[in-house]
Structure formats: C-alpha cells, structure tokens
Amino acid sequence: MIKVLPGFILLLATMSPSVLFANSEECVPTCRSGYLCSNGACISRCNPPCEPGLTCTPEGECRGKEAKKADEGSTPAGTKPGLRVGVMAGLVLAGEIYADPPDRTLDTTTGFIIRAIADNPITPDFSMGVYGNYISSTAEFGSLSSDFSVISLGLTLKSSFHLSPTTQLRLGIGIGYQMTNADDVGDFGEDIRGFDLAPITELAMKLDNGMTALLSIAGFSQPSGGNDEADVSWSPIIFVAGGLQF
C-alpha cells in the first residue's frame, strides 16, 4: 500500500495541469452567435473581422441588412405567416352527371369556373382555408341540353412541398356544400343540393412584386345530393385554372 501511494500522487500531479488547462479554455458565459471560444475568450468567427455595419453569422460570413432582405426575398412561396387570399379563373372540362330518375347519365360540355380561395398557414408545410366556386356548363342527354350552374362553398386542407426557393407544390382536398340549378328542365333542375369532395393540386410561384402566381388542376364532385325530384351525383369533374394570390 505504501509503495502504491507515491505512484498515485505522481499520477495526480501529472493530470492536474492538463485538467486545469482544459477548464481554462471554457468560455463562461457561452459565446453568442457569430463567435467561438478560443483559450477562454470569445472571438469572432469571421477572419478578418467584419466592417462596421455588418454582422458575423454562425457560418462565419459578414452580412448586413441588404443580405437579410435578399434572404427574405427567397422565402418559398406561401411560407410567410398570415392569411393569403387568391382569385382564379379557368376552364371546366367535360364530365358526366348521374340522375335517378330517370336513372341516366348526362354528359357535360366544357364550361368555365371563377374560384376564390383563402389559405391560413398553420406550419410552413400545411395550411387550412376556405374556397368558393362559381361554375357554369351545359348538360346534354340525346338531343336535349340544359345550361346549369354550380355554387360551392367549403373548407380546404393543403400540404406544401418546396420545389425551389420560390416555387411550391400544394396538394390537398376541399370539403364543402354546393348548390346546382339547371335551366329548361322544370322542377327536376331546381335547388339541387349536395356534398362536395374536391381534390386540389396547385403550383404556387412567387413573383418579384410580392404576389404569388397560381396554376391549379383540381376538381369538384358530388358523391351524394339531389332535390325532391331526383338524386343527382357525379364523380370529380376536372378544371384547370390560373390566378394570383396576395
């Protein structure tokens, strides 16, 4: 035991200077962003030091207000907080409507759509919002035809995927209530009400003026609905629309 003690004391004497030296290199308090700890002192990450008016970043770069504005300008479309309101117009493609009675499928021709949306980002990659559609088209059955209009109001859920700093792909679904009226078919075409289930695909491209250009390929459907005269439903009828969001 007596022989071991001198060796143990010698080991402590050897370790102590290195421990003390290690402790002396810690910075208390911890260095703030843009600085690193060296021999117990905080020094700038930027070498040479930044000129007056510039700030050293955690990456070791000198940056000022103009660089910050450039970063803000490259924010992906639609990631800033706050309500985004948009207006679109476009073309409704041909589709089919089922009515019972008379237990027949009616063909629809191309028409037009005016669409208003409002999105509220919950996170940079997810938003909730509302939409409103006004749609006009024509239904045909044999030699008969009838102009009809659809008004839809509902809620949207959208997920966003960043394709570039200024371009975003949004995929989602709309859930709403819609009212349809058809001309020249009497009570059969009046006050048709139904449930709207709408697939949504949007391409959002941020413009230099701060607005966002929108290109949408989406649809509107009526899984169930009708009036006192008939049940009326249709699978998604596709539309292509473009517009701006503010």
Order of alpha helices (4+ residues) and beta strands (2+ residues): alpha-beta-beta-beta-beta-alpha-beta-beta-beta-beta-beta-beta-beta-beta-beta-beta-beta
